[in-house]
Amino acid sequence: MCGIVGFAAGENVTDDIFAGLLSLEYRGYDSAGIAVIRDGRIECEKVTGRVSKLKEAAKGLFGKVGIGHTRWATHGAATKANAHPHLSYDGRFALVHNGIIENSTELKNELAGLGIEFKSETDSEVIVQLIAKNYLGDPVKALDAAVRRLTGSFAVALICTDFPTSVFAAKKGSPLIAGVGKASAMLASDILALSPHADKICRLEDGELLEMRKNGFGFYKEGKPIEKEFEEIKMKNIKTDKGQFEHFMLKEIFDQPEVAKSIIEKRIKNDEVVFPELDPEIFSDIKHISIIACGSAYNAGIAGKYILKELMRLPVTVSLASEYRYATPLPLEGTLTVFISQSGETADTIAAAERVRFLRGRSVSIVNVKDSTLTRLSDYTLYTEAGPEVAVATTKGYTAQVMTLCLLGIWAKRNERSVLFEATEAIKSIPEIMLRLLGTKDKAEELAKRIRKETSVYFIGRNIDYAVALEASLKLKEISYIHSEAYAAGELKHGSIALIEEGTKVFALSLIPELTDKTISSIREVKTRGACVFAVCREEDGATAEVSDEVIPLPVVHPIVGAVCEVIPFQLLAYFTAKYRGADIDKPRNLAKSVTVE
Ligand code: F6R
């Protein structure tokens, strides 16, 4: 993943680069570095670990142009040598890179054969060495020649001692945005790093290069200068703070009722669901809905699938973007593809969207981050309006995605009054139900204490409960590092039940009245084998309570409300379990907020 920043200004840029990196830390946080040009030489400082450690390390740096990087390792461990910026063998260039170079081994061998010594194990270092080797006095030409030889994805920023007032950059497949402010020019992987300084921004497209000075930009494509327009920045000074909460994740869990309210305000007008961004006829000849996403967004797709199928009576399939992108392409006639992504920058989802576009399929994206890459690859974008999500583990982003999918299903059936009324009323009750479910906090904390020493935990459920179980399990494992799995309750007996032994903790999700008896049978099956069962069920469901060791009772709700809200006690469970295990809740190990590499 990684985040890159570059600045050119009339004064020292180190602090601005550092601040930019802090705001990009969600993209990776295993090492960081800054390089500037001072008195015709490159000065560079790097640290392993968090960006905050750079403050001290980089305090002696001074330069009017510079570049910075926060890393999520793909090639080589999180060491200082592998941290960016990387310097060329002749000391003339420093470079930062976001992406993956797939032919780096081949290029490395070629350069090593010419006597160039590599200082890191990264794929990125080959780029700066190639540039130095190609250099004949024009950095744009050398950069262009180097990137033409790369396969994979990249956004790179480069400084050169011969041009001490310029930053150079190139892009293919990874995001890169240029910005212009009162006294500086800048570039970064994400608008978040630019918003405190920039008045206008310009997104680079694949194949474009730039040279940036404090008071001007030159853009190039295929070796020729091109004109590009800057637009007013829409998201100025995006502020994110934890308020009274100990962690962003807890704050974001508690943000959910407000997010749900703002979605309702935007999407329900006079009791009717509205999607003014969509062509009113978009569903008229649709025979299949194909949802594509990754991680929690995929789980949101599974939850949405049950609701959409019920409302629309259409086949709905959900694919992992990483699988979809390499599967045999099938004709997309009669299919509406729905991409779901909080960041809108997930590489696999973007690749899937490019493929659907290539196949001329019709598509809608459900996205949180405004103007992100995915929004430009789909025919229509529906923003989830969840606000900035800082914790790496998504919470409000996920519930906003499920809610938007449900609203989309209701909108598609807007001419069928009977379906509509009940479903729309259900949506309207979501903020209130969310508030009630946040009241399970103490119970979730108590259960967290009981599972904090476990090595494996299981979640079972059927239908929507199964979809929520998938997300509950992902939440727990990603932030507490306890191994957990979710199973469709009826599937357990086909093999996985072999894992159950005396004392195994199993969470049984059971909100659907018609399936209660079936889930009770599954609970009995695991209890017979020694499991300790914590059930989340309707408060009136005495039968489930009777067969379980503990119960978190939830109100009786419409399936739409269950699909959106049932996850809340499990978000809290994951949060408190991670807390009692001393884990880094907002920045779990090995993860990053936006997965911009394959
Ligand atoms: C888990 C989580 C990830 C993301 C996934 C897709 O808490 O946040 O699984 O859901 O990486 O990210 P987006 O939604 O940005 O495409």
Residues whose N, C-alpha, C, O or C-beta is under 5 A from the ligand:
A	BS01	F6R	C294 G295 S296 A297 I340 S341 Q342 S343 G344 T346 V392 A393 T394 K593 V595
